[in-house]
Amino acid sequence: MVSPTFRVRSIYDVALIKLVSENLNFELVQPLSEQLSLFKIEEKLAPYDIEIQDILGGYGISIEGDEEYVSSITALFHKQIPNSIILQHPIQLHAVYNGKVVHVNSEKNLSVIDIGENVNAILFGSSFHRGQKVVVQIKQLNIFEDQLPVCSTVIHFPGQSVILERYANFVRVSRKLPKEDRDKLFELGKNLRPQDHGLIMRTSATKAPQEAIQADIDQLVQRAEELDLLISGSSYGPGILQAGQTVAHVLLVKDAKERLTEIRNKVIPTIPMYHWFMAYSQELKLTTTFAERIAEDLDGSKISTILKDIILDNDFSDNSIMYLQEYKLTSPPQERILGQLSWSDDVLIIKRSFRSSRGVHYSLDIDISQGDTSSIIAKENSWSLHMKILRDDNLLGETVKIVTPIELCSGGKLRYIDLGLLLVKKEEEIKTIDEGLIDHLTDKGIISTQLKEKIYLIFEECQKQLSAGEEHILVMSE
């Protein structure tokens, strides 16, 4: 039986390759030079069945491929990286749909397409009219539930060594290849390109015999002809015509990053918090790579401590302005100013004074009065965010929000995922708010049952501490 193949382009590559190769017996292809060296494998430019790459600047990864293979990897993450948050899309990338234009926005030069199953997609271009039937292919799947997928009327058929474009007339070659290989493939492509189709020669075509490339093209032409038949025989209503590839997005909270660093360390000696540093900012990646290389001769823990201290001095010094980057899974991240930072040992105290009497205090249902102050209490790796509202130094109320372990990220930001659980204390009464998000995420397989149980235990612990009047309610990750 032929093993499924996968390619990794990620800051987590070494840990992911080890995890997937050893547990699923998938074969790595198109490896980078460092991957070749570390895993002592031969270079293989074969096509890949699954691709793994970074999203959100390293806050997570995307896994793209056949549904069976993607599900195998996400199940592995649930087992081996239990605090990871996995979002698997109901819509498949590269799937082709019969669509119907339901809205045209000329000002933004886009149209909204009904593709069936109560799903709309964005099509850039406004030269359409409402009710028009269009055939579209899904080109981009966004991470959050309320962001529509992006589609196009340009249809591609990806193969093992080439990509075929419907109703086109060109030959293109991957720019990743040396000029000599590009020129050779370009000439070959001109000879093999089928009529009325564009041809993109993939990197894997360099190692494929001409007969295999021709067979690949013939198969893709057959798929294009099958699509034409499906279009001509389909009803007017929106719906899927040809399936595509499954995509899962995995958000890696700090605990998950640390677990992946442990796995990396089994392949190459690294420094503590390696993946946290790599995901912190683009500028820190080179420094982290250098730090890892000298860690064999120096104390890796000491290097990590120095790097962390530099970050805290630059982005999280006393009196600096703090920002929030809050993810809700159902919408893009919200960013806002939190207030001015001061430290109490390793606890962040972020204070803000209200200069006007507009609005109400979050979840307390108390009108804001000029001079009111908020005090947010946070700690790196805490599952809770504690906030107090004061007026004339008297406590009006306090809230405790349950979140994924709080991370410090570039630009003086606190980052977490809101888990939809909140405690509100006002006039000695405690109200619990459960939006049902945890049950929803568990039912959809986005979080594991193990993680659900852990979250509710944390919720109960925070409620006990709030009842007891604890000054700082911070439940730390194990």
Buried (B, 14 or more C-beta within 10 A) or exposed (E): EEEBBBBBEBBBBBBBBBBBBEBBEBBBBBBEEEBBEBBEBEEBBBBBBBBBBBBBEBBBBBBBBBBEBBBBBBBBBBEBBBBBBBBBBEBBBBBBBBBBBBEBEEEEEBBBBBBBEEBBBBBEEBEBEEEBBBBBBBBBBBBBEEBBBBBBBEBBBBBBBBBBBBEBEEBBBBEEBEEEBBEBBBEBBEEBBEEEBBBBBBBBBBEBEEEBBBBBBEBBBEBBEEBEEBBEEBEEEBEBBBEBBBBBBBBBBBBBBBBBBBBBBEEBEBBBBBBBBBBBBEEBBEBBBEBBEEBEEEEBEEBBBEBBEEBBEEBBEEEBEBBBBBBBBEEEBEEEEBBBBBEEEEBBBBBBEBEEEEEEBBBBEBEBEEEBBBBBBBBBBBBBBBBBBBBEEEEBBBBBBBBBBBBBBBEBBBBBBBBBBBBBBBEEEEEEEBEEBBEBBBEEBBBBEEBBEBBBEBBEBBBEBBEEEEEBBBBEBE
